[in-house]
Amino acid sequence: MKDISDLFSQTHSNLIRDILDKGGVVLGMKVENFAGVLLENEALALEIEKRLEEATGIEGYISTDELPRYGILAEEKEAIEKAFGVKERDVVILIAEEKKKAQKALKIVEEEITKHKRR
């Protein structure tokens, strides 16, 4: 888990900017060999979103598989991937929120992905 808020200091993403302006952070977590999984497995993606909302009130997350999107530019995606040392089959999961909530949310994401990988 890494705080990458500084990568968004000049962002044009209203979603990210609003959270940072309220004192929130952008935390990320690299998941090795998981690129495309959340896009291809909609049930898993929805299960993670549901668990996040129930446990933290956070309505979702962003994966680098989805980018550029949400006002996050291709250059920002590249900076994220560089910060995490992403390889071809890796993905970074991002949570933008108040720090304690974001930390809890990323732990939930990690638990759900770990359960999925064990199946």
N, C-alpha and C positions, 0 to 999 in steps of 0.2 A: 504494500500500500504506500502510495507516494502522493504528496501534495504537489500538484502541478498548476496551481492557481496563477503563478507568475507567467506561465505560457499564454495566458489569456488577458494579459494586461492591456492589450490593444484590440481585443476582440470586437467584432461587429455582431456577435451573437447576442440578441436581446435576452435570451434565456440565461446564458452564462453571466452576462453583464449585470442583470437584475440581482442575481444571487450574490455575486461578488460585491456589488454596491451595498448590500444589506449585511456585509460582514461574513458571508459564507465562503466556502472554499470549493475547489474542484479536486477531488481525490480520484486516483486511478489505480488499477490493478491489472497487471499483465496475466493473461491466461495462455499458457503455451499449448500449441496444437489444438486450438479451439476456433480458429478463424472460420466464419461462415455458419457455425453451428446454431447460433441464436437466430440467424436469419432463416435457416432451413428448418429448424425445429420450433415452430410457432408455439406449440404447447409448452415447451420448456420456458421460452421467453415470457409467456403469459403467467406461468407458475411463479417465476422469479418476481415479476412485477406485482402480482397479487400478494406474495409474501412480504415484499418491501413495503407495500402500502399498509398492510395489516400491522406490521411490526414497528414501522417508523413514520408512517404518514407520507413517505416519499412515493410519488406516483410513477417513477420510472428511472431508467438509467440510459446511458448512451454507450454504444460500443463503436469502436473504430471501424467496424464493418459497415456501419451506416453512414460514415462520413465521406465526403463533405455533405453536411445537412444541418439543419437547425441554426443556420447562420455561421456555423463553424467551417472555416475555409480549408482548402486542401493543404495550404502551408501550415496551418495549425495542426492538422492531422499528422503531417510529416514530423513536426516538432514533438508531438506526443509519442509517436512511434520511436523516434530517436531517443527521447528521455527514458524510455523503458527498454531499449535494445530489442525492439520487436523484430522477429524473423518472419519468414514467409507465411507460416501457418499460425502465427500468434495473433491475439486480439487484446485490446486494452478496453476494460470496462470503466466507465467514468460515472461518478456521482457528484452532482453539484448541489450543495446544501450547506446548512449549518454544520460545523465540523463534527460534533459528536454524533449527530444523526447520519452524516455521510460515512463515518467510520463504522457505525453499526450496520448500515446498509451494505457496505462492501463486504463485511463479514458474512452477512446473509447470502449475498451473491456467491461468495466463495464456497459456503456450505452447499448451496444448491448445485453449483457446478461440480463440486467434488462428488456429491451423490449421483449426479448424472454420469460422470466418468466411470463410476464403479459398476453401473448397470451393464 
